[in-house]
């Protein structure tokens, strides 16, 4: 009995899924796998040595420390900015709302240049700060300022839609019961905003780990002082030390993946809370 040839018929949905998965695979998954295999290529001991090499470890520690400081500041200022934009009306509100997204549009080296012009040692503000012993440019405060600028929209844009959709009846009920504004915010509003605040902070922190252009301009490339991890990676590539660059890159990659997993949990938590 002659068997009929079987033909695989791909539907439009199947083709679409294969296209998307292939695109993600070649664009994201494949580079991650390659960099992981190459980083472990010389063994775990060699990878460990490269990570804890003094200059590399200092760059990683500085990057994570400045990103954490930025995240804490951004959580407060971003939430306050979202609150003002949603709850208050004032002249120029549309302009301010549009300016929130400016860091997304500006090249990061332009951001660094603007900060140097404002806080540099030749500017009026920079001279004033230097006379009081406050160093901004080519120091850690400059790094934090640069990170704050490039990541500012994340918390604001995460909190805004949640705050806009929040029912004011619960606030009015709390006020009727005699609760003051701050107590109402802390007990009633903040629990609803917390998942979106943490989401914005997680995105900002992840973005800050890989910031290069603005930090390079503001802080320079001073080893053991202002050299952050992305700048260190660039220097190792320029110095023909790919293994050192791969080791630090792998640490940043693991941190970013961990943050994204945490972000996914936060989003699920927010949905469970009905926010």
Secondary structure as GFF3:
##gff-version 3
##sequence-region A 1 275
A	DSSP	alpha_helix	12	24	.	.	.	ID=ss1
A	DSSP	pi_helix	25	29	.	.	.	ID=ss2
A	DSSP	alpha_helix	30	39	.	.	.	ID=ss3
A	DSSP	alpha_helix	44	51	.	.	.	ID=ss4
A	DSSP	alpha_helix	54	87	.	.	.	ID=ss5
A	DSSP	alpha_helix	93	99	.	.	.	ID=ss6
A	DSSP	alpha_helix	102	105	.	.	.	ID=ss7
A	DSSP	alpha_helix	108	119	.	.	.	ID=ss8
A	DSSP	alpha_helix	124	131	.	.	.	ID=ss9
A	DSSP	alpha_helix	140	164	.	.	.	ID=ss10
A	DSSP	alpha_helix	169	176	.	.	.	ID=ss11
A	DSSP	alpha_helix	181	184	.	.	.	ID=ss12
A	DSSP	pi_helix	185	189	.	.	.	ID=ss13
A	DSSP	alpha_helix	190	209	.	.	.	ID=ss14
A	DSSP	alpha_helix	213	219	.	.	.	ID=ss15
A	DSSP	alpha_helix	229	238	.	.	.	ID=ss16
A	DSSP	alpha_helix	242	272	.	.	.	ID=ss17
###
